[in-house]
Amino acid sequence: REIKMRKLDSTKVRPLKSEHLLHIQDHDFALRPGFGGSPIPVGIDVQVESIDSISEVDMDFTMTLYLRHYWKDERLSFRSNKNKSMTFDGRLIKKIWVPDVFFVHSKRSFIHDTTVENVMLRVYPDGNVLFSLRITVSAMCFMDFSRFPLDTQNCSLELESYAYNEDDLMLYWKHGNKSLSTDEHISLSQFFIEEFSASSGLAFYSSTGWYNRLFINFALRRHIFFFVLQSYFPAMLMVMLSWVSFWIDRRAVPARVSLGITTVLTMSTIMTGVSASMPQVSYIKAVDVYLWISFLFVFLSVIEYAAVNYLTTIEERKQLKKRGKASGMYSIDAVQAMAFDGCFHDTDVDMDLTAFSDRCEENETRARAASVSNVDTTRMKRKRSLKGNVGRIILQNNHVIDTYSRIIFPSVYIVFNFFYWGLYI
């Protein structure tokens, strides 16, 4: 009866076989292995699974990795005839000593727990321990955008012991430079990963001393093609579109003014869109240089027509005063006429158009008197003559500023692009 009562007593639980085998109940695992002696060496091995995101606005990155610790704790040694290790999950971690490694400059981090907590502990008969975690961490990356979007960013993830300085714990890479491995399929939408490297150093805190610190360094080079399509190419098109006004007749005020204002507003929209997706830094970025210079070219094309308009008005006034047409039926000067219909009225041009119209009528009369078989031929000649005269009239009425602008604006813009891409690439 007493034996049955002992079996039914639920308050007395027999220790687990694994805990009994590892002598967990016989030691104080709140103390590190070899407490009071030389620092315990803890090797680190990292496998990067993915780089989830990189944010320029927040200046951080998010990385998922496998973090593995290697150390030796003789208190966990056990006898094994076949020299096989024992593997445990996260339930045993709280009962033994593990290194307190944390991520420096970390904003957020967590251990994956689907379907169970992604923690593995492997103990070997001689007391060597392998402790593995699957972690996602978001850490700061101090970025320099002075060459954006032609930039290369260097980021690092730093590991360090929180409580144990170099007198108690020596943190090192387990296999040297080969301790850091990456997945071959890691890819990012805006960046190309140039290299991964592992390094080590020391960190000093005035109140606690020196600590071993490990670095996971990686260099990211930005893909330029996206920004060429979204920013650079539209800016080039707007600048070239503003040059179209140099080939429009100087008397077509509505056409040239509306074209200039449209290109200026479009450039402003492009610049606003680029700035909205970037952090508000206090220095000038490479894309700012290009967009502001392009905006300056568009703005100068509008100013160029303002100068042409002003000088043409002055010429009209001088010509009217010389011909004595400032009074009588010709009292309306060029400025007032432009106010009525939005076009300049050049007397020479009007006379040329009248003469041209008279010649057209004479040719038409002669064509009617000719035979019916020559009607088509006469019309073709008249159309060709019309095109030639209209082209001559447009060339005669272009201001000298327009003529020089057709050469100077494209030439200077090409030189600017040559130096810009040569400097930043």
LINWOVEN-V460647 format. One record per residue. N is the residue number from 0. SS is DSSP state (alpha for helix, beta for strand, coil for the rest). D_LAST is the distance of its C-alpha to the last C-alpha in Angstrom with 1 decimal. Layout:
{{N | SS | D_LAST} {N | SS | D_LAST}}
This chain:
{{0 | coil | 89.6} {1 | alpha | 87.7} {2 | alpha | 85.3} {3 | alpha | 84.7} {4 | alpha | 84.2} {5 | alpha | 81.5} {6 | alpha | 79.6} {7 | alpha | 79.7} {8 | coil | 78.6} {9 | coil | 74.9} {10 | coil | 74.4} {11 | coil | 74.3} {12 | coil | 71.1} {13 | coil | 70.7} {14 | coil | 67.4} {15 | coil | 64.8} {16 | alpha | 65.0} {17 | alpha | 61.3} {18 | alpha | 61.8} {19 | alpha | 65.0} {20 | alpha | 63.4} {21 | alpha | 60.5} {22 | coil | 63.0} {23 | alpha | 61.0} {24 | alpha | 64.3} {25 | alpha | 65.1} {26 | coil | 62.0} {27 | coil | 60.3} {28 | coil | 56.7} {29 | coil | 55.8} {30 | coil | 55.3} {31 | coil | 52.5} {32 | coil | 53.6} {33 | coil | 55.0} {34 | coil | 55.4} {35 | coil | 56.3} {36 | coil | 55.0} {37 | coil | 51.6} {38 | coil | 48.5} {39 | beta | 48.1} {40 | beta | 45.0} {41 | beta | 43.1} {42 | beta | 40.5} {43 | beta | 37.6} {44 | beta | 36.1} {45 | beta | 33.5} {46 | beta | 32.5} {47 | beta | 29.8} {48 | beta | 31.0} {49 | beta | 28.3} {50 | beta | 25.8} {51 | beta | 27.3} {52 | beta | 25.1} {53 | beta | 22.4} {54 | beta | 23.0} {55 | coil | 20.6} {56 | coil | 23.6} {57 | coil | 25.9} {58 | coil | 23.2} {59 | beta | 24.9} {60 | beta | 24.9} {61 | beta | 27.9} {62 | beta | 28.6} {63 | beta | 31.7} {64 | beta | 32.8} {65 | beta | 35.9} {66 | beta | 36.9} {67 | beta | 39.5} {68 | beta | 41.7} {69 | beta | 43.9} {70 | beta | 46.8} {71 | beta | 50.4} {72 | coil | 53.3} {73 | alpha | 56.7} {74 | alpha | 58.5} {75 | alpha | 57.2} {76 | coil | 58.4} {77 | coil | 61.0} {78 | coil | 63.2} {79 | coil | 62.1} {80 | coil | 64.0} {81 | coil | 61.1} {82 | coil | 58.4} {83 | coil | 56.6} {84 | coil | 54.3} {85 | beta | 55.0} {86 | beta | 52.4} {87 | beta | 52.7} {88 | coil | 50.9} {89 | alpha | 50.1} {90 | alpha | 53.8} {91 | alpha | 54.3} {92 | alpha | 51.3} {93 | alpha | 53.2} {94 | alpha | 56.0} {95 | coil | 54.2} {96 | coil | 51.8} {97 | coil | 48.1} {98 | coil | 45.1} {99 | coil | 43.9} {100 | beta | 40.1} {101 | beta | 38.0} {102 | beta | 34.3} {103 | beta | 33.1} {104 | coil | 31.3} {105 | beta | 32.5} {106 | beta | 33.2} {107 | beta | 35.0} {108 | beta | 36.2} {109 | beta | 39.0} {110 | beta | 40.7} {111 | coil | 41.1} {112 | coil | 44.7} {113 | coil | 45.0} {114 | coil | 47.6} {115 | coil | 48.4} {116 | coil | 46.5} {117 | coil | 43.9} {118 | beta | 45.3} {119 | beta | 46.7} {120 | beta | 48.8} {121 | beta | 49.9} {122 | beta | 52.5} {123 | coil | 53.6} {124 | coil | 57.1} {125 | coil | 56.1} {126 | coil | 54.5} {127 | beta | 50.8} {128 | beta | 49.1} {129 | beta | 46.1} {130 | beta | 44.9} {131 | beta | 42.3} {132 | beta | 40.8} {133 | beta | 38.5} {134 | beta | 36.7} {135 | beta | 34.2} {136 | beta | 32.5} {137 | beta | 30.3} {138 | beta | 28.8} {139 | beta | 26.6} {140 | coil | 23.0} {141 | coil | 21.7} {142 | coil | 18.3} {143 | coil | 16.0} {144 | coil | 14.5} {145 | coil | 13.1} {146 | coil | 9.5} {147 | coil | 11.1} {148 | coil | 10.5} {149 | coil | 6.9} {150 | coil | 9.1} {151 | beta | 11.0} {152 | beta | 14.7} {153 | beta | 17.3} {154 | beta | 20.8} {155 | beta | 24.2} {156 | beta | 27.7} {157 | beta | 30.4} {158 | beta | 33.9} {159 | beta | 36.9} {160 | beta | 40.7} {161 | coil | 42.1} {162 | coil | 45.6} {163 | coil | 45.7} {164 | coil | 44.1} {165 | coil | 43.6} {166 | coil | 47.4} {167 | coil | 48.1} {168 | beta | 45.2} {169 | beta | 42.6} {170 | beta | 39.6} {171 | beta | 37.6} {172 | beta | 35.6} {173 | coil | 38.2} {174 | coil | 36.6} {175 | alpha | 33.9} {176 | alpha | 30.3} {177 | alpha | 31.9} {178 | alpha | 33.3} {179 | beta | 30.2} {180 | beta | 30.0} {181 | beta | 28.2} {182 | coil | 29.0} {183 | coil | 27.3} {184 | coil | 27.1} {185 | coil | 25.0} {186 | coil | 22.5} {187 | coil | 21.0} {188 | coil | 20.3} {189 | coil | 17.0} {190 | beta | 15.8} {191 | beta | 15.6} {192 | beta | 17.6} {193 | beta | 16.0} {194 | beta | 19.1} {195 | beta | 22.5} {196 | beta | 24.3} {197 | beta | 27.6} {198 | beta | 28.5} {199 | beta | 31.5} {200 | beta | 32.6} {201 | beta | 35.3} {202 | beta | 35.6} {203 | beta | 38.2} {204 | beta | 40.3} {205 | coil | 42.8} {206 | coil | 45.6} {207 | coil | 45.4} {208 | beta | 43.7} {209 | beta | 41.0} {210 | beta | 39.7} {211 | beta | 37.8} {212 | beta | 34.4} {213 | beta | 32.3} {214 | beta | 28.6} {215 | beta | 26.9} {216 | beta | 23.2} {217 | beta | 20.5} {218 | beta | 16.7} {219 | beta | 15.3} {220 | beta | 11.8} {221 | beta | 11.9} {222 | coil | 12.3} {223 | coil | 10.4} {224 | alpha | 13.2} {225 | alpha | 15.8} {226 | alpha | 14.2} {227 | alpha | 13.4} {228 | alpha | 17.2} {229 | alpha | 18.4} {230 | alpha | 16.7} {231 | alpha | 14.4} {232 | alpha | 16.7} {233 | alpha | 19.9} {234 | alpha | 18.7} {235 | alpha | 18.1} {236 | alpha | 21.5} {237 | alpha | 23.2} {238 | alpha | 22.0} {239 | alpha | 23.3} {240 | alpha | 26.4} {241 | alpha | 27.2} {242 | alpha | 27.4} {243 | alpha | 30.3} {244 | alpha | 32.6} {245 | alpha | 32.5} {246 | alpha | 34.4} {247 | coil | 36.9} {248 | coil | 40.2} {249 | coil | 40.4} {250 | coil | 43.6} {251 | coil | 42.1} {252 | alpha | 41.4} {253 | alpha | 41.2} {254 | alpha | 38.7} {255 | alpha | 36.2} {256 | alpha | 36.6} {257 | alpha | 36.3} {258 | alpha | 33.1} {259 | alpha | 31.5} {260 | alpha | 32.6} {261 | alpha | 31.4} {262 | alpha | 27.8} {263 | alpha | 27.8} {264 | alpha | 29.2} {265 | alpha | 26.7} {266 | alpha | 23.7} {267 | alpha | 25.5} {268 | alpha | 25.9} {269 | alpha | 22.3} {270 | alpha | 21.4} {271 | alpha | 24.3} {272 | alpha | 23.4} {273 | alpha | 19.9} {274 | alpha | 21.6} {275 | alpha | 24.4} {276 | coil | 22.4} {277 | coil | 20.7} {278 | coil | 22.5} {279 | coil | 23.8} {280 | coil | 21.9} {281 | coil | 22.8} {282 | coil | 19.4} {283 | coil | 17.0} {284 | coil | 14.1} {285 | alpha | 10.9} {286 | alpha | 12.7} {287 | alpha | 15.7} {288 | alpha | 14.4} {289 | alpha | 13.5} {290 | alpha | 16.8} {291 | alpha | 18.9} {292 | alpha | 17.9} {293 | alpha | 18.7} {294 | alpha | 21.9} {295 | alpha | 22.8} {296 | alpha | 22.7} {297 | alpha | 25.0} {298 | alpha | 27.2} {299 | alpha | 27.6} {300 | alpha | 28.7} {301 | alpha | 31.5} {302 | alpha | 32.4} {303 | alpha | 32.5} {304 | alpha | 35.2} {305 | alpha | 37.0} {306 | alpha | 37.3} {307 | alpha | 38.4} {308 | alpha | 41.0} {309 | alpha | 42.3} {310 | alpha | 42.7} {311 | alpha | 44.3} {312 | alpha | 46.8} {313 | alpha | 47.7} {314 | alpha | 48.3} {315 | alpha | 50.4} {316 | alpha | 52.6} {317 | alpha | 53.1} {318 | alpha | 54.1} {319 | alpha | 56.5} {320 | alpha | 58.1} {321 | alpha | 58.6} {322 | coil | 60.3} {323 | coil | 62.6} {324 | coil | 61.5} {325 | coil | 60.9} {326 | coil | 64.3} {327 | alpha | 66.6} {328 | alpha | 65.3} {329 | alpha | 61.9} {330 | coil | 61.6} {331 | coil | 58.5} {332 | coil | 55.6} {333 | alpha | 52.1} {334 | alpha | 50.8} {335 | alpha | 53.7} {336 | alpha | 53.3} {337 | alpha | 49.6} {338 | alpha | 50.6} {339 | alpha | 52.9} {340 | alpha | 50.7} {341 | coil | 47.2} {342 | coil | 47.1} {343 | coil | 47.7} {344 | coil | 51.0} {345 | coil | 50.8} {346 | alpha | 54.4} {347 | alpha | 53.3} {348 | alpha | 51.3} {349 | alpha | 54.3} {350 | alpha | 56.6} {351 | alpha | 54.4} {352 | alpha | 54.3} {353 | alpha | 58.1} {354 | alpha | 58.6} {355 | alpha | 56.3} {356 | alpha | 58.3} {357 | alpha | 61.6} {358 | alpha | 60.4} {359 | alpha | 59.4} {360 | alpha | 62.9} {361 | alpha | 64.6} {362 | alpha | 62.6} {363 | alpha | 63.5} {364 | alpha | 67.2} {365 | alpha | 67.2} {366 | alpha | 65.5} {367 | alpha | 68.3} {368 | alpha | 71.0} {369 | coil | 69.5} {370 | coil | 70.2} {371 | alpha | 68.8} {372 | alpha | 67.0} {373 | alpha | 64.7} {374 | alpha | 63.5} {375 | alpha | 60.3} {376 | alpha | 59.5} {377 | alpha | 60.0} {378 | alpha | 57.8} {379 | alpha | 54.9} {380 | alpha | 55.4} {381 | alpha | 55.6} {382 | alpha | 52.3} {383 | alpha | 50.5} {384 | alpha | 52.1} {385 | alpha | 51.1} {386 | alpha | 47.4} {387 | alpha | 47.5} {388 | alpha | 49.2} {389 | alpha | 47.1} {390 | alpha | 43.9} {391 | alpha | 45.6} {392 | alpha | 46.6} {393 | alpha | 43.1} {394 | alpha | 41.7} {395 | alpha | 44.5} {396 | coil | 43.8} {397 | coil | 40.1} {398 | coil | 39.5} {399 | alpha | 37.9} {400 | alpha | 35.1} {401 | alpha | 34.2} {402 | alpha | 34.2} {403 | alpha | 31.7} {404 | alpha | 29.5} {405 | alpha | 29.0} {406 | alpha | 27.3} {407 | alpha | 25.7} {408 | alpha | 24.0} {409 | alpha | 22.1} {410 | alpha | 21.3} {411 | alpha | 19.9} {412 | alpha | 17.8} {413 | alpha | 16.3} {414 | alpha | 15.5} {415 | alpha | 14.0} {416 | alpha | 11.6} {417 | alpha | 10.7} {418 | alpha | 10.0} {419 | alpha | 8.3} {420 | alpha | 5.6} {421 | alpha | 5.6} {422 | alpha | 5.8} {423 | alpha | 3.8} {424 | coil | 0.0}}
